[in-house]
Amino acid sequence: MRHGISRAATALVALALAGGAIVPAAAAPRPAVDGVWRVNGYGTVLSIAHGRLQEYQTTALGCIEGEPAKQTAPGVYRSGDGTLLTVRASGSLRLSGSAGYRELHRLDRLPAACAQPASGDDPTTTFDVFWQSFEENYPFFAAKGIDWHAVRDTYRPKVHADTSRDELFTLFSEMVKPLYDAHVTVFDGERRFSQVRPGTAVIGEELDTKVKDYVVRSDLDGKPLREFGNGRISYADLPGGQGYLRLSGFAGYSSEEGHEYAAESAELDKALDAVFTAERTAALTGLVIDLRINGGGADALGLHLAGRLTDSSYTAYRKRTQYTWPQPVPVEPARGVPRYGGPVAVLTAATTFSAGETFTQALIDRPGRTVRIGQNTQGVFSDTLDRTLPGGMAVWLPNEEFLTRRGQTFDGAGIPPHIRTPVFTEEEFATDRDSAFDAAVAVLREQKLS
C-alpha cells in the first residue's frame, strides 16, 4: 500500500495479484510451488502452473477471478502493476514493498466456486459481494461504532434488477462514508470515492510544494534542501550538528514505469548513502525526520530506513488479520553502511498517511531516544485488499491491524505525538513560524546536553 502498496491520497499503492491456470497432469515433476494455495486471512486462492499465477478472490458468496501474473524466476511472479509475488513451497507469500509475509495453505484442488468464477452485472449480486467483502475482512466496525448489518438492512432494499451503475456507485459511497477511512475506496471506471478523517486534508503536489518552500524559508533561513528521489526525499544540515531529513512519501522515488519496488529501494539507498556518510553519521548530535506531509507507499521502504537508525534488531510492529495470529515484523540493522543510533525527533501530522505511519510506529520501540512532535497521524495502516466486484466495479479496503508490543492499534485516531504543537495552521504560515520544527530542535539540543 499500509503497501500499501499501495493507498491513501496520491501515494496509494495497489497490491494487485494476478493469474494463470490449474496444474495439469504431467510426466515431469512439477515445480514445488505449483498447485492451489489458500492465502490465510486474505479471502484469496492462488492457482500456479506453467509459469503463471492466478488469483481468485473469494467470499462466502462465491469467487471472482483476478488478473494473471507471469513468472520471472523460480517461485517469483510479476503482476501487471509491477508487484513481485514470491511464493515458497514451505507455505509463504511475500509481496514486494509489503512488510512481513502471508501464510499459504495448500489445497487439493481449486474450490468449486472458482472453477466457474462469478461474472455478470446483476446489481443485487454486486451489492451482496460488496457488503460481504467488508463483512468478512474489515476489522474496525466495532471501533468506529458502525453496525454493518444495519447498513445492509438500510441499503439492500434500494437495490433491484434495474439499479444503474451510477446509483450503485452512489449507494456504495454512502455506505462507506461513515467509516472515514482513507484506505477505503470505491471505483467505477475513472470515478472513485474515498475520504479522509474529518477535519484533515488530502495531500496534493500543491500542498507539498507549499510546505517545502515554507520549511526552507522558516526553518532553514533560505538554505536550499538537497533533494533525492524525484524530490520526495530532502536533507539539510542544521546548526549544532543536527540534521533534517524530510520524506513526502515512501514511493515515487524512481522514474521507471510502474515504480517497481527494486527501483524504489535503489533510489532510497542512493539518498541514504548521500545523507548518512561515515563522517556525518559520526558527527550527528540529533536528527529531525519530517513526515508531516507523507502520502505513504511501501512499508518495506520505511523498514529499510529504520535499519539505518539502529545498531540492534528489534520488532517494528506485529501484523494480523481477523483470521491470523499476530506476526512480528523486524527491523534489522543495515549492513555494510554507516548507521545512526542517536536521538531522533519525528514530526507528524494528520497528513502523515499509511506507510508514513507504519514507519512512525516502527520507531516506537527503537533502541535509543525517539520523540514524536506535532499532531496525530491520519490513522490508516493496513495494506489495501483490492476486490473486483461482479460487473466490473471495484473496492479497496483494509483487512490488517498493525499492533504495538502491548497489542494496541492506532487505526482511526492515528499515532499521537509526545509533544503536541500546531502544524501548518494559517497563523503559522502567515508568520513563517514552525512550532513543531522549533520544538524538535530544542528537544534534541536538550538531549545532547543531558
KOLGUBA-863050 format. One record per residue (C-alpha): residue number from 1; x, y, z. Coordinates in nm, 3 decimals, always signed. Last residue first. Example, Ala and Ser with C-alpha at 12.3 -4.5 7.8 and 13.67 -1.06 7.14 Angstrom:
<resi: 2 x: +1.367 y: -0.106 z: +0.714>
<resi: 1 x: +1.230 y: -0.450 z: +0.780>
REM end
This chain:
<resi: 450 x: +2.164 y: +1.577 z: +2.927>
<resi: 449 x: +2.328 y: +1.827 z: +2.691>
<resi: 448 x: +2.259 y: +1.633 z: +2.374>
<resi: 447 x: +1.908 y: +1.554 z: +2.493>
<resi: 446 x: +1.844 y: +1.924 z: +2.546>
<resi: 445 x: +1.960 y: +2.007 z: +2.195>
<resi: 444 x: +1.738 y: +1.734 z: +2.052>
<resi: 443 x: +1.438 y: +1.872 z: +2.240>
<resi: 442 x: +1.507 y: +2.228 z: +2.123>
<resi: 441 x: +1.546 y: +2.129 z: +1.758>
<resi: 440 x: +1.226 y: +1.925 z: +1.773>
<resi: 439 x: +1.031 y: +2.207 z: +1.941>
<resi: 438 x: +1.139 y: +2.453 z: +1.672>
<resi: 437 x: +1.033 y: +2.210 z: +1.399>
<resi: 436 x: +0.692 y: +2.159 z: +1.556>
<resi: 435 x: +0.638 y: +2.532 z: +1.615>
<resi: 434 x: +0.714 y: +2.635 z: +1.258>
<resi: 433 x: +0.670 y: +3.012 z: +1.230>
<resi: 432 x: +0.672 y: +3.195 z: +0.900>
<resi: 431 x: +0.415 y: +3.439 z: +1.046>
<resi: 430 x: +0.138 y: +3.383 z: +0.792>
<resi: 429 x: +0.211 y: +3.010 z: +0.756>
<resi: 428 x: +0.196 y: +2.958 z: +1.132>
<resi: 427 x: -0.129 y: +3.156 z: +1.159>
<resi: 426 x: -0.287 y: +2.963 z: +0.874>
<resi: 425 x: -0.202 y: +2.639 z: +1.053>
<resi: 424 x: +0.065 y: +2.412 z: +0.912>
<resi: 423 x: +0.114 y: +2.209 z: +1.231>
<resi: 422 x: +0.040 y: +2.344 z: +1.579>
<resi: 421 x: +0.220 y: +2.160 z: +1.859>
<resi: 420 x: +0.166 y: +1.845 z: +2.066>
<resi: 419 x: +0.473 y: +1.686 z: +2.229>
<resi: 418 x: +0.467 y: +1.310 z: +2.273>
<resi: 417 x: +0.274 y: +1.285 z: +1.947>
<resi: 416 x: -0.030 y: +1.063 z: +1.894>
<resi: 415 x: -0.038 y: +0.779 z: +1.640>
<resi: 414 x: -0.364 y: +0.785 z: +1.445>
<resi: 413 x: -0.723 y: +0.804 z: +1.573>
<resi: 412 x: -0.875 y: +0.562 z: +1.323>
<resi: 411 x: -0.615 y: +0.288 z: +1.330>
<resi: 410 x: -0.368 y: +0.327 z: +1.615>
<resi: 409 x: -0.366 y: -0.038 z: +1.724>
<resi: 408 x: -0.263 y: -0.161 z: +2.068>
<resi: 407 x: -0.143 y: -0.516 z: +2.133>
<resi: 406 x: +0.108 y: -0.424 z: +2.404>
<resi: 405 x: +0.410 y: -0.455 z: +2.173>
<resi: 404 x: +0.224 y: -0.239 z: +1.923>
<resi: 403 x: -0.014 y: -0.382 z: +1.668>
<resi: 402 x: -0.064 y: -0.316 z: +1.297>
<resi: 401 x: -0.410 y: -0.445 z: +1.205>
<resi: 400 x: -0.492 y: -0.586 z: +0.864>
<resi: 399 x: -0.802 y: -0.601 z: +0.641>
<resi: 398 x: -0.802 y: -0.259 z: +0.475>
<resi: 397 x: -1.045 y: -0.191 z: +0.190>
<resi: 396 x: -1.017 y: -0.123 z: -0.181>
<resi: 395 x: -1.328 y: -0.155 z: -0.396>
<resi: 394 x: -1.407 y: -0.244 z: -0.756>
<resi: 393 x: -1.673 y: -0.211 z: -1.026>
<resi: 392 x: -1.653 y: -0.451 z: -1.319>
<resi: 391 x: -1.991 y: -0.624 z: -1.334>
<resi: 390 x: -1.927 y: -0.854 z: -1.041>
<resi: 389 x: -1.693 y: -0.675 z: -0.799>
<resi: 388 x: -1.313 y: -0.677 z: -0.804>
<resi: 387 x: -1.154 y: -0.655 z: -0.460>
<resi: 386 x: -0.823 y: -0.496 z: -0.363>
<resi: 385 x: -0.724 y: -0.560 z: -0.002>
<resi: 384 x: -0.535 y: -0.245 z: +0.091>
<resi: 383 x: -0.223 y: -0.279 z: +0.304>
<resi: 382 x: -0.310 y: -0.175 z: +0.656>
<resi: 381 x: -0.201 y: +0.141 z: +0.837>
<resi: 380 x: -0.464 y: +0.417 z: +0.826>
<resi: 379 x: -0.485 y: +0.657 z: +1.125>
<resi: 378 x: -0.409 y: +1.004 z: +0.980>
<resi: 377 x: -0.117 y: +1.084 z: +1.216>
<resi: 376 x: -0.181 y: +1.270 z: +1.540>
<resi: 375 x: -0.021 y: +1.615 z: +1.567>
<resi: 374 x: +0.324 y: +1.768 z: +1.610>
<resi: 373 x: +0.622 y: +1.604 z: +1.783>
<resi: 372 x: +0.725 y: +1.241 z: +1.828>
<resi: 371 x: +1.034 y: +1.163 z: +2.038>
<resi: 370 x: +1.291 y: +0.890 z: +1.976>
<resi: 369 x: +1.581 y: +0.815 z: +2.210>
<resi: 368 x: +1.780 y: +0.498 z: +2.166>
<resi: 367 x: +1.667 y: +0.149 z: +2.079>
<resi: 366 x: +1.365 y: +0.182 z: +1.851>
<resi: 365 x: +1.046 y: +0.068 z: +2.026>
<resi: 364 x: +0.827 y: +0.346 z: +1.882>
<resi: 363 x: +1.036 y: +0.378 z: +1.564>
<resi: 362 x: +0.841 y: +0.119 z: +1.363>
<resi: 361 x: +0.520 y: +0.304 z: +1.450>
<resi: 360 x: +0.647 y: +0.613 z: +1.267>
<resi: 359 x: +0.740 y: +0.390 z: +0.973>
<resi: 358 x: +0.391 y: +0.238 z: +0.982>
<resi: 357 x: +0.252 y: +0.591 z: +0.984>
<resi: 356 x: +0.443 y: +0.717 z: +0.681>
<resi: 355 x: +0.349 y: +0.385 z: +0.518>
<resi: 354 x: -0.018 y: +0.488 z: +0.566>
<resi: 353 x: -0.057 y: +0.863 z: +0.591>
<resi: 352 x: +0.106 y: +1.158 z: +0.766>
<resi: 351 x: -0.126 y: +1.443 z: +0.663>
<resi: 350 x: -0.287 y: +1.427 z: +1.008>
<resi: 349 x: +0.051 y: +1.541 z: +1.135>
<resi: 348 x: +0.392 y: +1.404 z: +1.230>
<resi: 347 x: +0.743 y: +1.534 z: +1.306>
<resi: 346 x: +0.984 y: +1.266 z: +1.430>
<resi: 345 x: +1.267 y: +1.371 z: +1.664>
<resi: 344 x: +1.561 y: +1.130 z: +1.670>
<resi: 343 x: +1.841 y: +1.093 z: +1.928>
<resi: 342 x: +2.140 y: +0.878 z: +1.830>
<resi: 341 x: +2.170 y: +0.540 z: +1.660>
<resi: 340 x: +2.290 y: +0.647 z: +1.315>
<resi: 339 x: +2.421 y: +0.373 z: +1.089>
<resi: 338 x: +2.712 y: +0.375 z: +0.845>
<resi: 337 x: +2.690 y: +0.110 z: +0.571>
<resi: 336 x: +2.791 y: -0.256 z: +0.537>
<resi: 335 x: +2.472 y: -0.395 z: +0.682>
<resi: 334 x: +2.156 y: -0.207 z: +0.776>
<resi: 333 x: +2.032 y: -0.304 z: +1.122>
<resi: 332 x: +1.725 y: -0.529 z: +1.103>
<resi: 331 x: +1.379 y: -0.401 z: +1.190>
<resi: 330 x: +1.150 y: -0.696 z: +1.247>
<resi: 329 x: +0.785 y: -0.771 z: +1.167>
<resi: 328 x: +0.624 y: -0.994 z: +1.430>
<resi: 327 x: +0.315 y: -1.180 z: +1.303>
<resi: 326 x: -0.003 y: -1.156 z: +1.511>
<resi: 325 x: -0.209 y: -1.474 z: +1.465>
<resi: 324 x: -0.439 y: -1.495 z: +1.165>
<resi: 323 x: -0.814 y: -1.484 z: +1.097>
<resi: 322 x: -0.910 y: -1.125 z: +1.181>
<resi: 321 x: -0.591 y: -1.014 z: +1.010>
<resi: 320 x: -0.260 y: -0.970 z: +1.186>
<resi: 319 x: +0.056 y: -0.761 z: +1.182>
<resi: 318 x: +0.306 y: -0.707 z: +1.466>
<resi: 317 x: +0.520 y: -0.399 z: +1.499>
<resi: 316 x: +0.879 y: -0.281 z: +1.448>
<resi: 315 x: +1.035 y: -0.564 z: +1.646>
<resi: 314 x: +1.402 y: -0.516 z: +1.729>
<resi: 313 x: +1.747 y: -0.577 z: +1.582>
<resi: 312 x: +2.046 y: -0.379 z: +1.701>
<resi: 311 x: +2.260 y: -0.091 z: +1.572>
<resi: 310 x: +1.964 y: +0.128 z: +1.483>
<resi: 309 x: +1.873 y: +0.419 z: +1.256>
<resi: 308 x: +1.982 y: +0.287 z: +0.915>
<resi: 307 x: +1.750 y: -0.014 z: +0.959>
<resi: 306 x: +1.462 y: +0.230 z: +1.012>
<resi: 305 x: +1.515 y: +0.343 z: +0.653>
<resi: 304 x: +1.467 y: -0.012 z: +0.524>
<resi: 303 x: +1.165 y: -0.057 z: +0.749>
<resi: 302 x: +1.013 y: +0.251 z: +0.588>
<resi: 301 x: +1.093 y: +0.111 z: +0.244>
<resi: 300 x: +0.920 y: -0.214 z: +0.342>
<resi: 299 x: +0.600 y: -0.023 z: +0.424>
<resi: 298 x: +0.573 y: +0.082 z: +0.059>
<resi: 297 x: +0.374 y: +0.397 z: -0.016>
<resi: 296 x: +0.254 y: +0.666 z: +0.222>
<resi: 295 x: +0.132 y: +1.016 z: +0.145>
<resi: 294 x: +0.378 y: +1.196 z: +0.371>
<resi: 293 x: +0.343 y: +1.564 z: +0.451>
<resi: 292 x: +0.416 y: +1.586 z: +0.823>
<resi: 291 x: +0.682 y: +1.316 z: +0.792>
<resi: 290 x: +0.981 y: +1.530 z: +0.893>
<resi: 289 x: +1.268 y: +1.336 z: +1.048>
<resi: 288 x: +1.479 y: +1.560 z: +1.274>
<resi: 287 x: +1.814 y: +1.400 z: +1.360>
<resi: 286 x: +2.035 y: +1.471 z: +1.660>
<resi: 285 x: +2.401 y: +1.518 z: +1.753>
<resi: 284 x: +2.530 y: +1.400 z: +1.416>
<resi: 283 x: +2.911 y: +1.383 z: +1.398>
<resi: 282 x: +2.965 y: +1.010 z: +1.349>
<resi: 281 x: +2.681 y: +0.991 z: +1.098>
<resi: 280 x: +2.817 y: +1.292 z: +0.909>
<resi: 279 x: +3.166 y: +1.149 z: +0.868>
<resi: 278 x: +3.055 y: +0.797 z: +0.781>
<resi: 277 x: +2.803 y: +0.928 z: +0.529>
<resi: 276 x: +2.439 y: +0.901 z: +0.622>
<resi: 275 x: +2.293 y: +1.156 z: +0.382>
<resi: 274 x: +2.448 y: +1.052 z: +0.050>
<resi: 273 x: +2.414 y: +0.681 z: +0.129>
<resi: 272 x: +2.056 y: +0.745 z: +0.238>
<resi: 271 x: +1.969 y: +0.910 z: -0.092>
<resi: 270 x: +2.126 y: +0.639 z: -0.304>
<resi: 269 x: +1.962 y: +0.375 z: -0.084>
<resi: 268 x: +1.620 y: +0.531 z: -0.142>
<resi: 267 x: +1.680 y: +0.524 z: -0.516>
<resi: 266 x: +1.771 y: +0.155 z: -0.503>
<resi: 265 x: +1.462 y: +0.077 z: -0.295>
<resi: 264 x: +1.237 y: +0.246 z: -0.549>
<resi: 263 x: +1.399 y: +0.056 z: -0.836>
<resi: 262 x: +1.358 y: -0.277 z: -0.654>
<resi: 261 x: +0.999 y: -0.187 z: -0.558>
<resi: 260 x: +0.874 y: -0.120 z: -0.907>
<resi: 259 x: +0.763 y: +0.238 z: -0.971>
<resi: 258 x: +0.537 y: +0.126 z: -1.260>
<resi: 257 x: +0.743 y: +0.298 z: -1.527>
<resi: 256 x: +1.089 y: +0.389 z: -1.401>
<resi: 255 x: +1.121 y: +0.744 z: -1.271>
<resi: 254 x: +1.210 y: +0.617 z: -0.926>
<resi: 253 x: +1.141 y: +0.784 z: -0.593>
<resi: 252 x: +0.763 y: +0.776 z: -0.625>
<resi: 251 x: +0.701 y: +0.580 z: -0.307>
<resi: 250 x: +0.764 y: +0.607 z: +0.067>
<resi: 249 x: +0.626 y: +0.958 z: +0.079>
<resi: 248 x: +0.699 y: +1.325 z: +0.145>
<resi: 247 x: +1.021 y: +1.239 z: +0.329>
<resi: 246 x: +1.218 y: +1.516 z: +0.502>
<resi: 245 x: +1.550 y: +1.462 z: +0.678>
<resi: 244 x: +1.692 y: +1.744 z: +0.894>
<resi: 243 x: +2.030 y: +1.702 z: +1.063>
<resi: 242 x: +2.179 y: +1.831 z: +1.389>
<resi: 241 x: +2.545 y: +1.923 z: +1.443>
<resi: 240 x: +2.477 y: +2.246 z: +1.628>
<resi: 239 x: +2.330 y: +2.427 z: +1.329>
<resi: 238 x: +2.128 y: +2.217 z: +1.084>
<resi: 237 x: +2.243 y: +2.006 z: +0.789>
<resi: 236 x: +1.978 y: +1.969 z: +0.520>
<resi: 235 x: +1.805 y: +1.674 z: +0.355>
<resi: 234 x: +1.520 y: +1.605 z: +0.114>
<resi: 233 x: +1.345 y: +1.289 z: -0.010>
<resi: 232 x: +1.041 y: +1.304 z: -0.241>
<resi: 231 x: +1.220 y: +1.543 z: -0.477>
<resi: 230 x: +1.230 y: +1.291 z: -0.759>
<resi: 229 x: +1.424 y: +1.051 z: -0.535>
<resi: 228 x: +1.677 y: +1.296 z: -0.395>
<resi: 227 x: +1.687 y: +1.661 z: -0.292>
<resi: 226 x: +1.944 y: +1.865 z: -0.105>
<resi: 225 x: +1.741 y: +2.138 z: +0.062>
<resi: 224 x: +1.806 y: +2.502 z: -0.011>
<resi: 223 x: +1.918 y: +2.743 z: +0.262>
<resi: 222 x: +1.655 y: +3.018 z: +0.285>
<resi: 221 x: +1.680 y: +3.060 z: +0.661>
<resi: 220 x: +1.644 y: +2.683 z: +0.709>
<resi: 219 x: +1.336 y: +2.672 z: +0.930>
<resi: 218 x: +1.103 y: +2.944 z: +0.803>
<resi: 217 x: +1.204 y: +2.991 z: +0.438>
<resi: 216 x: +1.318 y: +2.640 z: +0.355>
<resi: 215 x: +1.036 y: +2.485 z: +0.559>
<resi: 214 x: +0.773 y: +2.711 z: +0.396>
<resi: 213 x: +0.900 y: +2.626 z: +0.049>
<resi: 212 x: +0.863 y: +2.256 z: +0.132>
<resi: 211 x: +0.517 y: +2.319 z: +0.276>
<resi: 210 x: +0.390 y: +2.497 z: -0.036>
<resi: 209 x: +0.541 y: +2.233 z: -0.264>
<resi: 208 x: +0.372 y: +1.951 z: -0.073>
<resi: 207 x: +0.041 y: +2.138 z: -0.065>
<resi: 206 x: +0.048 y: +2.192 z: -0.443>
<resi: 205 x: +0.150 y: +1.833 z: -0.512>
<resi: 204 x: -0.155 y: +1.704 z: -0.328>
<resi: 203 x: -0.214 y: +1.555 z: +0.013>
<resi: 202 x: -0.574 y: +1.508 z: +0.125>
<resi: 201 x: -0.663 y: +1.717 z: +0.428>
<resi: 200 x: -0.795 y: +1.659 z: +0.779>
<resi: 199 x: -1.101 y: +1.785 z: +0.965>
<resi: 198 x: -1.290 y: +1.459 z: +0.935>
<resi: 197 x: -1.061 y: +1.160 z: +0.866>
<resi: 196 x: -1.002 y: +1.109 z: +0.497>
<resi: 195 x: -1.248 y: +1.003 z: +0.230>
<resi: 194 x: -1.262 y: +0.793 z: -0.082>
<resi: 193 x: -1.492 y: +0.776 z: -0.382>
<resi: 192 x: -1.365 y: +0.696 z: -0.729>
<resi: 191 x: -1.474 y: +0.756 z: -1.084>
<resi: 190 x: -1.241 y: +0.666 z: -1.369>
<resi: 189 x: -1.402 y: +0.324 z: -1.413>
<resi: 188 x: -1.627 y: +0.264 z: -1.115>
<resi: 187 x: -1.414 y: +0.256 z: -0.802>
<resi: 186 x: -1.492 y: +0.268 z: -0.428>
<resi: 185 x: -1.201 y: +0.349 z: -0.198>
<resi: 184 x: -1.141 y: +0.256 z: +0.166>
<resi: 183 x: -0.785 y: +0.319 z: +0.286>
<resi: 182 x: -0.864 y: +0.680 z: +0.376>
<resi: 181 x: -1.118 y: +0.559 z: +0.633>
<resi: 180 x: -1.393 y: +0.798 z: +0.733>
<resi: 179 x: -1.606 y: +0.492 z: +0.814>
<resi: 178 x: -1.926 y: +0.698 z: +0.789>
<resi: 177 x: -1.869 y: +0.731 z: +0.409>
<resi: 176 x: -1.868 y: +0.356 z: +0.348>
<resi: 175 x: -2.241 y: +0.307 z: +0.287>
<resi: 174 x: -2.290 y: +0.643 z: +0.113>
<resi: 173 x: -2.018 y: +0.560 z: -0.139>
<resi: 172 x: -2.169 y: +0.217 z: -0.204>
<resi: 171 x: -2.511 y: +0.374 z: -0.265>
<resi: 170 x: -2.369 y: +0.636 z: -0.501>
<resi: 169 x: -2.180 y: +0.374 z: -0.702>
<resi: 168 x: -2.496 y: +0.164 z: -0.720>
<resi: 167 x: -2.699 y: +0.457 z: -0.848>
<resi: 166 x: -2.443 y: +0.536 z: -1.115>
<resi: 165 x: -2.421 y: +0.168 z: -1.208>
<resi: 164 x: -2.798 y: +0.167 z: -1.259>
<resi: 163 x: -3.049 y: -0.023 z: -1.045>
<resi: 162 x: -3.286 y: -0.208 z: -1.280>
<resi: 161 x: -3.253 y: -0.551 z: -1.119>
<resi: 160 x: -3.307 y: -0.413 z: -0.772>
<resi: 159 x: -3.117 y: -0.228 z: -0.499>
<resi: 158 x: -3.290 y: +0.008 z: -0.253>
<resi: 157 x: -3.393 y: -0.282 z: -0.025>
<resi: 156 x: -3.021 y: -0.358 z: +0.034>
<resi: 155 x: -2.944 y: -0.007 z: +0.163>
<resi: 154 x: -3.094 y: +0.016 z: +0.511>
<resi: 153 x: -3.075 y: -0.351 z: +0.611>
<resi: 152 x: -2.719 y: -0.366 z: +0.479>
<resi: 151 x: -2.618 y: -0.068 z: +0.693>
<resi: 150 x: -2.787 y: -0.231 z: +0.992>
<resi: 149 x: -2.567 y: -0.534 z: +0.935>
<resi: 148 x: -2.260 y: -0.310 z: +0.924>
<resi: 147 x: -2.336 y: -0.165 z: +1.266>
<resi: 146 x: -2.067 y: +0.106 z: +1.279>
<resi: 145 x: -1.929 y: +0.230 z: +1.612>
<resi: 144 x: -1.585 y: +0.306 z: +1.471>
<resi: 143 x: -1.402 y: +0.061 z: +1.699>
<resi: 142 x: -1.672 y: -0.201 z: +1.635>
<resi: 141 x: -1.652 y: -0.166 z: +1.257>
<resi: 140 x: -1.270 y: -0.172 z: +1.251>
<resi: 139 x: -1.154 y: -0.509 z: +1.119>
<resi: 138 x: -1.290 y: -0.507 z: +0.760>
<resi: 137 x: -1.249 y: -0.856 z: +0.610>
<resi: 136 x: -1.554 y: -1.081 z: +0.617>
<resi: 135 x: -1.829 y: -0.820 z: +0.647>
<resi: 134 x: -1.642 y: -0.581 z: +0.419>
<resi: 133 x: -1.628 y: -0.832 z: +0.132>
<resi: 132 x: -1.985 y: -0.943 z: +0.216>
<resi: 131 x: -2.125 y: -0.595 z: +0.155>
<resi: 130 x: -1.958 y: -0.561 z: -0.185>
<resi: 129 x: -2.046 y: -0.920 z: -0.280>
<resi: 128 x: -2.411 y: -0.860 z: -0.189>
<resi: 127 x: -2.429 y: -0.530 z: -0.376>
<resi: 126 x: -2.278 y: -0.680 z: -0.692>
<resi: 125 x: -2.525 y: -0.970 z: -0.672>
<resi: 124 x: -2.815 y: -0.726 z: -0.635>
<resi: 123 x: -2.689 y: -0.515 z: -0.925>
<resi: 122 x: -2.672 y: -0.813 z: -1.168>
<resi: 121 x: -2.362 y: -0.734 z: -1.372>
<resi: 120 x: -2.222 y: -1.062 z: -1.490>
<resi: 119 x: -1.940 y: -1.275 z: -1.355>
<resi: 118 x: -1.889 y: -1.526 z: -1.080>
<resi: 117 x: -1.600 y: -1.768 z: -1.117>
<resi: 116 x: -1.667 y: -2.114 z: -1.268>
<resi: 115 x: -1.390 y: -2.334 z: -1.127>
<resi: 114 x: -1.363 y: -2.078 z: -0.851>
<resi: 113 x: -1.691 y: -2.183 z: -0.687>
<resi: 112 x: -1.576 y: -2.546 z: -0.692>
<resi: 111 x: -1.267 y: -2.461 z: -0.489>
<resi: 110 x: -0.945 y: -2.529 z: -0.685>
<resi: 109 x: -0.795 y: -2.859 z: -0.588>
<resi: 108 x: -0.607 y: -3.041 z: -0.317>
<resi: 107 x: -0.543 y: -2.720 z: -0.127>
<resi: 106 x: -0.210 y: -2.596 z: +0.010>
<resi: 105 x: -0.221 y: -2.343 z: +0.292>
<resi: 104 x: -0.029 y: -2.019 z: +0.250>
<resi: 103 x: +0.070 y: -1.769 z: +0.518>
<resi: 102 x: +0.128 y: -1.408 z: +0.419>
<resi: 101 x: +0.459 y: -1.229 z: +0.469>
<resi: 100 x: +0.610 y: -0.935 z: +0.655>
<resi: 99 x: +0.604 y: -0.575 z: +0.538>
<resi: 98 x: +0.482 y: -0.503 z: +0.186>
<resi: 97 x: +0.703 y: -0.345 z: -0.079>
<resi: 96 x: +0.741 y: -0.663 z: -0.281>
<resi: 95 x: +0.470 y: -0.909 z: -0.187>
<resi: 94 x: +0.575 y: -1.217 z: +0.008>
<resi: 93 x: +0.382 y: -1.544 z: +0.012>
<resi: 92 x: +0.453 y: -1.833 z: +0.248>
<resi: 91 x: +0.382 y: -2.205 z: +0.268>
<resi: 90 x: +0.702 y: -2.411 z: +0.275>
<resi: 89 x: +0.675 y: -2.426 z: -0.105>
<resi: 88 x: +0.769 y: -2.057 z: -0.112>
<resi: 87 x: +0.588 y: -1.800 z: -0.326>
<resi: 86 x: +0.738 y: -1.461 z: -0.407>
<resi: 85 x: +0.493 y: -1.214 z: -0.558>
<resi: 84 x: +0.658 y: -0.919 z: -0.732>
<resi: 83 x: +0.443 y: -0.610 z: -0.779>
<resi: 82 x: +0.496 y: -0.449 z: -1.121>
<resi: 81 x: +0.138 y: -0.328 z: -1.175>
<resi: 80 x: +0.052 y: -0.620 z: -1.403>
<resi: 79 x: +0.175 y: -0.879 z: -1.158>
<resi: 78 x: +0.525 y: -1.031 z: -1.158>
<resi: 77 x: +0.577 y: -1.384 z: -1.028>
<resi: 76 x: +0.866 y: -1.534 z: -0.828>
<resi: 75 x: +0.881 y: -1.903 z: -0.730>
<resi: 74 x: +1.166 y: -1.978 z: -0.971>
<resi: 73 x: +1.229 y: -1.652 z: -1.158>
<resi: 72 x: +1.019 y: -1.406 z: -1.363>
<resi: 71 x: +0.692 y: -1.600 z: -1.363>
<resi: 70 x: +0.393 y: -1.414 z: -1.504>
<resi: 69 x: +0.098 y: -1.279 z: -1.309>
<resi: 68 x: -0.260 y: -1.314 z: -1.435>
<resi: 67 x: -0.561 y: -1.097 z: -1.345>
<resi: 66 x: -0.831 y: -1.174 z: -1.089>
<resi: 65 x: -1.113 y: -1.427 z: -1.100>
<resi: 64 x: -1.415 y: -1.383 z: -0.874>
<resi: 63 x: -1.537 y: -1.649 z: -0.631>
<resi: 62 x: -1.855 y: -1.719 z: -0.439>
<resi: 61 x: -2.094 y: -1.587 z: -0.177>
<resi: 60 x: -1.891 y: -1.689 z: +0.129>
<resi: 59 x: -1.617 y: -1.470 z: -0.012>
<resi: 58 x: -1.334 y: -1.542 z: -0.251>
<resi: 57 x: -1.096 y: -1.350 z: -0.476>
<resi: 56 x: -0.915 y: -1.584 z: -0.715>
<resi: 55 x: -0.555 y: -1.505 z: -0.808>
<resi: 54 x: -0.384 y: -1.679 z: -1.097>
<resi: 53 x: -0.010 y: -1.740 z: -1.115>
<resi: 52 x: +0.171 y: -1.834 z: -1.434>
<resi: 51 x: +0.491 y: -2.024 z: -1.510>
<resi: 50 x: +0.315 y: -2.339 z: -1.626>
<resi: 49 x: +0.102 y: -2.368 z: -1.313>
<resi: 48 x: +0.002 y: -2.172 z: -1.003>
<resi: 47 x: -0.352 y: -2.130 z: -0.869>
<resi: 46 x: -0.390 y: -1.883 z: -0.585>
<resi: 45 x: -0.689 y: -1.855 z: -0.353>
<resi: 44 x: -0.778 y: -1.534 z: -0.170>
<resi: 43 x: -1.000 y: -1.422 z: +0.115>
<resi: 42 x: -0.699 y: -1.259 z: +0.282>
<resi: 41 x: -0.679 y: -1.430 z: +0.621>
<resi: 40 x: -0.489 y: -1.738 z: +0.506>
<resi: 39 x: -0.386 y: -1.724 z: +0.140>
<resi: 38 x: -0.526 y: -2.052 z: +0.005>
<resi: 37 x: -0.298 y: -2.238 z: -0.235>
<resi: 36 x: -0.353 y: -2.445 z: -0.548>
<resi: 35 x: -0.070 y: -2.617 z: -0.732>
<resi: 34 x: +0.281 y: -2.533 z: -0.844>
<resi: 33 x: +0.517 y: -2.418 z: -0.571>
<resi: 32 x: +0.747 y: -2.719 z: -0.587>
<resi: 31 x: +0.779 y: -2.710 z: -0.965>
<resi: 30 x: +0.611 y: -3.013 z: -1.126>
<resi: 29 x: +0.796 y: -3.337 z: -1.170>
<resi: 28 x: +0.793 y: -3.444 z: -1.536>
<resi: 27 x: +0.515 y: -3.667 z: -1.671>
<resi: 26 x: +0.245 y: -3.406 z: -1.639>
<resi: 25 x: -0.113 y: -3.389 z: -1.511>
<resi: 24 x: -0.250 y: -3.038 z: -1.537>
<resi: 23 x: -0.189 y: -2.761 z: -1.279>
<resi: 22 x: -0.470 y: -2.506 z: -1.285>
<resi: 21 x: -0.406 y: -2.189 z: -1.484>
<resi: 20 x: -0.279 y: -1.835 z: -1.454>
<resi: 19 x: -0.341 y: -1.507 z: -1.267>
<resi: 18 x: -0.273 y: -1.188 z: -1.080>
<resi: 17 x: -0.241 y: -1.002 z: -0.751>
<resi: 16 x: -0.298 y: -0.626 z: -0.737>
<resi: 15 x: -0.128 y: -0.458 z: -0.433>
<resi: 14 x: -0.230 y: -0.101 z: -0.517>
<resi: 13 x: -0.006 y: +0.167 z: -0.351>
<resi: 12 x: -0.179 y: +0.483 z: -0.252>
<resi: 11 x: +0.061 y: +0.774 z: -0.292>
<resi: 10 x: -0.186 y: +1.035 z: -0.411>
<resi: 9 x: -0.407 y: +1.011 z: -0.101>
<resi: 8 x: -0.427 y: +0.683 z: +0.087>
<resi: 7 x: -0.301 y: +0.364 z: -0.052>
<resi: 6 x: -0.033 y: +0.059 z: -0.210>
<resi: 5 x: +0.110 y: -0.057 z: -0.177>
<resi: 4 x: +0.005 y: -0.046 z: +0.083>
<resi: 3 x: +0.165 y: -0.132 z: +0.079>
<resi: 2 x: -0.007 y: +0.012 z: +0.468>
<resi: 1 x: +0.000 y: +0.000 z: +0.000>
REM end
